[in-house]
Amino acid sequence: QVQLVESGGGLVQAGDSLNISCVSSAHAFSRYTMGWFRQAPGKERELVAAIAWIAGVSYYSESVKGRFLISRDNSENRLHLQMNSLKPEDTGVYSCAAYSTPNTYYSSKEFAFGSWGRGIQVTVSS
């Protein structure tokens, strides 16, 4: 079972930036598509960004496109999410997730994710 541990959450003001990251215990981290999910209060969990095992391939939900940037450092088994121009509606628990099967990518589809971190709170005040 892959262990995923997030860090970097906190309380920020609208318009601020925040970078959150996740470290994976996977031996072959570079072969797996990774993603960030968000669960806002009272709402279902949604996939906000994903990055494929293939360089340069990524997905963003419409709600974060142009403001968030997902990246990965395969040398450190680390996933990042740079969040800019934050809005109060970005508030939620952000969880790192990994695909179950290596060398696959399905863009916005959530079914392929098999491991999640515990999540960290990001709160954006107005």
N, CA, C and O of each residue as an XYZ file, in Angstrom:
504
protein
N       0.843     -1.194      0.000
C       0.000      0.000      0.000
C       0.878      1.244      0.000
O       1.774      1.392      0.831
N       0.604      2.130     -0.944
C       1.375      3.359     -1.064
C       0.981      4.335      0.043
O      -0.203      4.529      0.318
N       1.964      4.937      0.664
C       1.720      5.968      1.670
C       1.903      7.338      1.026
O       2.914      7.600      0.375
N       0.919      8.202      1.214
C       0.959      9.553      0.666
C       0.759     10.532      1.815
O      -0.216     10.425      2.559
N       1.665     11.474      1.964
C       1.592     12.422      3.068
C       1.675     13.841      2.529
O       2.659     14.230      1.899
N       0.618     14.606      2.790
C       0.552     15.984      2.321
C       1.115     16.961      3.356
O       1.161     16.672      4.551
N       1.539     18.124      2.859
C       2.005     19.183      3.746
C       1.811     20.535      3.075
O       1.674     20.625      1.855
N       1.801     21.592      3.899
C       1.774     22.946      3.355
C       0.444     23.669      3.404
O       0.346     24.802      2.932
N      -0.576     23.052      3.959
C      -1.869     23.724      4.023
C      -1.873     24.856      5.032
O      -0.881     25.081      5.725
N      -2.991     25.570      5.114
C      -3.099     26.644      6.094
C      -4.189     27.632      5.757
O      -5.049     27.378      4.913
N      -4.138     28.774      6.439
C      -5.119     29.843      6.263
C      -4.479     30.989      5.500
O      -3.434     31.504      5.897
N      -5.112     31.386      4.403
C      -4.613     32.499      3.589
C      -5.775     33.408      3.240
O      -6.939     33.068      3.455
N      -5.440     34.571      2.699
C      -6.473     35.508      2.280
C      -6.742     35.372      0.789
O      -5.896     34.892      0.035
N      -7.915     35.796      0.380
C      -8.262     35.780     -1.038
C      -7.211     36.567     -1.824
O      -6.795     37.654     -1.425
N      -6.795     35.986     -2.953
C      -5.785     36.615     -3.773
C      -4.371     36.142     -3.492
O      -3.464     36.379     -4.290
N      -4.180     35.480     -2.371
C      -2.865     34.964     -1.998
C      -2.517     33.716     -2.794
O      -3.339     33.167     -3.527
N      -1.269     33.286     -2.624
C      -0.793     32.037     -3.227
C      -0.377     31.066     -2.127
O      -0.029     31.468     -1.017
N      -0.422     29.790     -2.461
C      -0.035     28.744     -1.510
C       0.457     27.545     -2.301
O      -0.112     27.193     -3.334
N       1.517     26.924     -1.809
C       2.041     25.716     -2.438
C       1.900     24.562     -1.469
O       2.403     24.616     -0.347
N       1.219     23.523     -1.903
C       1.108     22.325     -1.084
C       1.849     21.191     -1.784
O       1.999     21.189     -3.006
N       2.306     20.233     -0.995
C       3.066     19.139     -1.579
C       2.700     17.815     -0.921
O       2.035     17.768      0.114
N       3.154     16.754     -1.552
C       2.843     15.406     -1.100
C       4.053     14.531     -1.396
O       4.632     14.609     -2.480
N       4.429     13.710     -0.447
C       5.526     12.774     -0.665
C       4.951     11.363     -0.703
O       4.086     11.003      0.095
N       5.453     10.579     -1.645
C       4.956      9.216     -1.855
C       6.004      8.187     -1.451
O       7.206      8.409     -1.594
N       5.518      7.052     -0.943
C       6.424      5.958     -0.574
C       6.627      4.971     -1.722
O       7.368      3.999     -1.576
N       5.983      5.208     -2.854
C       6.036      4.260     -3.976
C       7.454      4.102     -4.513
O       8.189      5.079     -4.659
N       7.827      2.854     -4.804
C       9.151      2.591     -5.356
C       9.282      3.099     -6.787
O      10.359      3.529     -7.200
N       8.203      3.051     -7.533
C       8.241      3.457     -8.944
C       7.347      4.680     -9.159
O       6.507      4.702    -10.059
N       7.542      5.677     -8.331
C       6.705      6.882     -8.347
C       6.577      7.472     -9.748
O       5.493      7.899    -10.145
N       7.655      7.496    -10.480
C       7.668      8.156    -11.781
C       6.743      7.500    -12.792
O       6.421      8.114    -13.810
N       6.314      6.289    -12.545
C       5.478      5.561    -13.492
C       3.988      5.763    -13.257
O       3.169      5.250    -14.019
N       3.632      6.496    -12.226
C       2.216      6.628    -11.851
C       1.682      8.036    -12.068
O       2.322      9.026    -11.711
N       0.511      8.100    -12.653
C      -0.220      9.369    -12.692
C      -0.622      9.743    -11.267
O      -1.044      8.895    -10.480
N      -0.482     11.031    -10.955
C      -0.808     11.543     -9.626
C      -1.849     12.656     -9.751
O      -2.016     13.248    -10.817
N      -2.536     12.927     -8.662
C      -3.542     13.987     -8.713
C      -3.804     14.623     -7.365
O      -3.379     14.126     -6.322
N      -4.513     15.733     -7.417
C      -4.986     16.426     -6.214
C      -6.507     16.479     -6.245
O      -7.114     16.903     -7.229
N      -7.109     16.034     -5.137
C      -8.551     16.128     -4.956
C      -8.853     17.201     -3.915
O      -8.031     17.510     -3.052
N     -10.043     17.751     -4.023
C     -10.496     18.755     -3.057
C     -11.907     18.395     -2.611
O     -12.769     18.042     -3.416
N     -12.111     18.495     -1.306
C     -13.469     18.326     -0.783
C     -13.839     19.567      0.013
O     -13.309     19.818      1.095
N     -14.760     20.333     -0.551
C     -15.230     21.540      0.115
C     -16.329     21.167      1.114
O     -16.965     20.123      0.970
N     -16.554     21.997      2.108
C     -17.604     21.716      3.104
C     -18.951     21.480      2.448
O     -19.427     22.315      1.679
N     -19.564     20.353      2.747
C     -20.893     20.060      2.229
C     -20.941     19.624      0.775
O     -22.023     19.485      0.205
N     -19.775     19.405      0.166
C     -19.735     19.027     -1.243
C     -18.987     17.710     -1.424
O     -18.264     17.259     -0.535
N     -19.176     17.107     -2.589
C     -18.466     15.875     -2.896
C     -17.016     16.172     -3.244
O     -16.673     17.277     -3.664
N     -16.189     15.180     -3.064
C     -14.782     15.303     -3.437
C     -14.666     15.437     -4.947
O     -15.367     14.745     -5.685
N     -13.781     16.326     -5.417
C     -13.598     16.519     -6.851
C     -12.111     16.502     -7.184
O     -11.271     16.915     -6.385
N     -11.813     16.022     -8.361
C     -10.445     16.036     -8.871
C     -10.178     17.422     -9.440
O     -10.873     17.854    -10.359
N      -9.187     18.122     -8.910
C      -8.895     19.466     -9.409
C      -7.697     19.485    -10.354
O      -7.612     20.364    -11.212
N      -6.779     18.545    -10.218
C      -5.621     18.519    -11.108
C      -5.007     17.127    -11.119
O      -5.031     16.416    -10.114
N      -4.460     16.750    -12.263
C      -3.774     15.470    -12.390
C      -2.569     15.647    -13.304
O      -2.583     16.460    -14.228
N      -1.539     14.876    -13.029
C      -0.340     14.935    -13.854
C       0.050     13.514    -14.221
O       0.159     12.645    -13.357
N       0.256     13.290    -15.497
C       0.537     11.939    -16.001
C       1.982     11.534    -15.738
O       2.839     12.358    -15.416
N       2.217     10.247    -15.887
C       3.584      9.736    -15.784
C       4.408     10.210    -16.981
O       5.637     10.237    -16.914
N       3.745     10.582    -18.068
C       4.403     11.117    -19.254
C       4.629     12.610    -19.041
O       3.714     13.322    -18.627
N       5.807     13.075    -19.311
C       6.129     14.479    -19.114
C       5.229     15.392    -19.939
O       4.970     15.127    -21.113
N       4.753     16.472    -19.313
C       3.996     17.484    -20.030
C       2.517     17.215    -20.211
O       1.841     17.969    -20.910
N       1.997     16.172    -19.607
C       0.579     15.852    -19.750
C      -0.113     16.078    -18.414
O       0.268     15.491    -17.401
N      -1.135     16.933    -18.417
C      -1.832     17.239    -17.172
C      -3.282     17.619    -17.449
O      -3.669     17.888    -18.586
N      -4.065     17.632    -16.386
C      -5.488     17.975    -16.438
C      -5.794     18.948    -15.309
O      -5.239     18.838    -14.216
N      -6.687     19.908    -15.581
C      -7.174     20.837    -14.559
C      -8.692     20.959    -14.682
O      -9.234     20.999    -15.786
N      -9.355     21.016    -13.557
C     -10.783     21.274    -13.592
C     -11.004     22.732    -14.008
O     -10.115     23.571    -13.867
N     -12.182     23.010    -14.512
C     -12.477     24.368    -14.969
C     -12.376     25.383    -13.829
O     -12.045     26.546    -14.059
N     -12.657     24.950    -12.623
C     -12.669     25.868    -11.485
C     -11.271     26.364    -11.102
O     -11.147     27.391    -10.434
N     -10.217     25.650    -11.515
C      -8.855     26.052    -11.124
C      -7.950     26.334    -12.318
O      -6.825     26.802    -12.147
N      -8.431     26.055    -13.515
C      -7.608     26.221    -14.715
C      -7.114     27.663    -14.831
O      -7.892     28.610    -14.710
N      -5.814     27.814    -15.068
C      -5.228     29.136    -15.192
C      -4.735     29.719    -13.879
O      -4.019     30.720    -13.874
N      -5.115     29.097    -12.755
C      -4.696     29.596    -11.436
C      -3.808     28.589    -10.698
O      -2.913     28.986     -9.953
N      -4.047     27.308    -10.898
C      -3.292     26.265    -10.215
C      -2.310     25.615    -11.185
O      -2.558     25.548    -12.389
N      -1.176     25.133    -10.634
C      -0.187     24.433    -11.443
C       0.258     23.179    -10.693
O       0.762     23.261     -9.573
N       0.066     22.024    -11.319
C       0.499     20.773    -10.718
C       1.857     20.396    -11.297
O       2.095     20.556    -12.494
N       2.738     19.900    -10.448
C       4.061     19.488    -10.916
C       4.546     18.321    -10.056
O       3.997     18.034     -8.992
N       5.589     17.660    -10.551
C       6.123     16.526     -9.812
C       7.639     16.524     -9.873
O       8.233     16.962    -10.858
N       8.252     16.032     -8.821
C       9.701     15.857     -8.772
C       9.947     14.372     -8.555
O       9.871     13.883     -7.428
N      10.238     13.665     -9.624
C      10.395     12.212     -9.531
C      11.647     11.818     -8.742
O      11.707     10.714     -8.201
N      12.626     12.687     -8.671
C      13.845     12.375     -7.923
C      13.592     12.363     -6.414
O      14.343     11.752     -5.653
N      12.508     13.057     -5.986
C      12.188     13.127     -4.562
C      10.850     12.464     -4.236
O      10.384     12.537     -3.099
N      10.234     11.819     -5.223
C       8.907     11.201     -5.031
C       7.901     12.218     -4.486
O       7.126     11.919     -3.577
N       7.929     13.405     -5.051
C       7.116     14.486     -4.503
C       6.197     15.080     -5.560
O       6.574     15.222     -6.724
N       4.999     15.421     -5.140
C       3.984     16.063     -5.976
C       3.690     17.429     -5.380
O       3.612     17.582     -4.161
N       3.526     18.430     -6.255
C       3.255     19.794     -5.793
C       1.973     20.327     -6.430
O       1.558     19.891     -7.504
N       1.362     21.285     -5.730
C       0.257     22.041     -6.302
C       0.460     23.499     -5.923
O       0.305     23.882     -4.763
N       0.810     24.307     -6.920
C       0.952     25.741     -6.716
C      -0.396     26.393     -6.977
O      -0.939     26.307     -8.079
N      -0.929     27.045     -5.952
C      -2.260     27.645     -6.052
C      -2.128     29.161     -5.988
O      -1.667     29.712     -4.988
N      -2.537     29.830     -7.063
C      -2.453     31.277     -7.154
C      -3.839     31.895     -7.217
O      -4.821     31.223     -7.528
N      -3.902     33.179     -6.920
C      -5.176     33.917     -6.971
C      -6.275     33.140     -6.265
O      -7.355     32.927     -6.818
N      -5.993     32.727     -5.056
C      -6.938     31.889     -4.322
C      -8.233     32.621     -4.018
O      -8.251     33.828     -3.774
N      -9.308     31.858     -4.041
C     -10.651     32.383     -3.789
C     -11.247     31.662     -2.584
O     -10.822     30.551     -2.266
N     -12.210     32.261     -1.913
C     -12.857     31.569     -0.786
C     -13.427     30.214     -1.184
O     -13.448     29.293     -0.367
N     -13.888     30.078     -2.421
C     -14.449     28.802     -2.874
C     -13.390     27.736     -3.095
O     -13.731     26.591     -3.393
N     -12.115     28.079     -2.959
C     -11.044     27.084     -3.013
C     -10.852     26.402     -1.661
O     -10.075     25.454     -1.544
N     -11.551     26.876     -0.654
C     -11.448     26.289      0.676
C     -11.873     24.831      0.656
O     -12.863     24.465      0.023
N     -11.103     24.001      1.364
C     -11.446     22.595      1.440
C     -10.286     21.758      1.935
O      -9.213     22.271      2.250
N     -10.523     20.466      1.995
C      -9.464     19.510      2.325
C      -8.873     18.999      1.018
O      -9.577     18.447      0.173
N      -7.581     19.192      0.872
C      -6.877     18.779     -0.336
C      -6.131     17.474     -0.076
O      -5.357     17.358      0.874
N      -6.384     16.502     -0.941
C      -5.766     15.184     -0.787
C      -4.966     14.826     -2.028
O      -5.396     15.049     -3.160
N      -3.812     14.274     -1.784
C      -2.960     13.748     -2.835
C      -3.445     12.332     -3.169
O      -3.889     11.606     -2.280
N      -3.364     11.939     -4.434
C      -3.826     10.611     -4.822
C      -2.935     10.040     -5.915
O      -2.311     10.772     -6.683
N      -2.894      8.711     -5.963
C      -2.068      8.021     -6.953
C      -2.876      6.972     -7.691
O      -3.759      6.340     -7.111
N      -2.580      6.785     -8.963
C      -3.209      5.737     -9.741
C      -2.853      4.355     -9.188
O      -1.814      4.167     -8.556
N      -3.736      3.407     -9.442
C      -3.472      2.027     -9.049
C      -2.566      1.323    -10.046
O      -1.777      0.453     -9.675
N      -2.682      1.703    -11.316
C      -1.958      1.015    -12.392
C      -0.915      1.955    -12.995
O      -1.249      3.086    -13.346
N       0.328      1.519    -13.123
C       1.356      2.386    -13.700
C       1.165      2.585    -15.200
O       0.446      1.837    -15.862
N       1.822      3.603    -15.708
C       1.877      3.867    -17.150
C       0.494      4.012    -17.788
O       0.275      3.568    -18.915
N      -0.422      4.624    -17.072
C      -1.760      4.889    -17.602
C      -2.156      6.313    -17.262
O      -1.651      6.912    -16.312
N      -3.091      6.850    -18.076
C      -3.571      8.218    -17.840
C      -4.941      8.354    -18.474
O      -5.129      8.029    -19.647
N      -5.900      8.839    -17.691
C      -7.259      8.951    -18.182
C      -7.825     10.357    -17.978
O      -9.034     10.527    -17.820
N      -6.951     11.361    -17.982
C      -7.370     12.761    -17.900
C      -8.218     13.023    -16.662
O      -7.724     12.892    -15.541
N      -9.471     13.385    -16.841
C     -10.325     13.801    -15.731
C     -10.994     12.648    -14.992
O     -11.689     12.871    -14.000
N     -10.794     11.426    -15.459
C     -11.472     10.279    -14.839
C     -10.897      9.976    -13.464
O      -9.682      9.933    -13.273
N     -11.799      9.769    -12.515
C     -11.369      9.546    -11.143
C     -11.234      8.074    -10.772
O     -10.625      7.754     -9.751
N     -11.791      7.169    -11.583
C     -11.845      5.766    -11.211
C     -10.468      5.125    -11.073
O     -10.306      4.138    -10.355
N      -9.471      5.692    -11.766
C      -8.152      5.065    -11.804
C      -7.314      5.302    -10.545
O      -6.288      4.652    -10.344
N      -7.752      6.223     -9.711
C      -6.995      6.507     -8.492
C      -7.279      5.444     -7.440
O      -8.433      5.089     -7.198
N      -6.206      4.934     -6.809
C      -6.393      3.854     -5.853
C      -5.845      4.130     -4.469
O      -6.136      3.389     -3.530
N      -5.061      5.178     -4.328
C      -4.485      5.513     -3.019
C      -4.645      7.002     -2.772
O      -4.484      7.815     -3.683
N      -4.964      7.355     -1.527
C      -5.126      8.761     -1.147
C      -4.379      9.045      0.156
O      -4.222      8.170      1.008
N      -3.929     10.272      0.283
C      -3.387     10.718      1.548
C      -4.527     11.116      2.467
O      -5.693     11.092      2.072
N      -4.188     11.480      3.685
C      -5.205     11.843      4.667
C      -5.805     13.210      4.383
O      -6.926     13.501      4.800
N      -5.062     14.043      3.674
C      -5.578     15.360      3.330
C      -5.117     16.452      4.273
O      -4.798     16.199      5.435
N      -5.085     17.678      3.752
C      -4.743     18.839      4.563
C      -5.750     19.945      4.298
O      -6.316     20.044      3.209
N      -5.962     20.769      5.304
C      -6.945     21.842      5.195
C      -6.327     23.077      4.554
O      -5.242     23.517      4.935
N      -7.033     23.622      3.583
C      -6.697     24.918      2.996
C      -7.929     25.806      3.181
O      -9.024     25.470      2.730
N      -7.734     26.928      3.842
C      -8.831     27.849      4.095
C      -8.484     29.209      3.513
O      -7.437     29.778      3.821
N      -9.374     29.728      2.666
C      -9.164     31.023      2.044
C     -10.223     31.983      2.580
O     -11.420     31.795      2.359
N      -9.772     32.995      3.274
C     -10.706     33.968      3.841
C     -10.949     35.116      2.870
O     -10.072     35.473      2.084
N     -12.128     35.678      2.929
C     -12.477     36.773      2.007
C     -12.078     38.124      2.567
O     -12.298     39.149      1.922
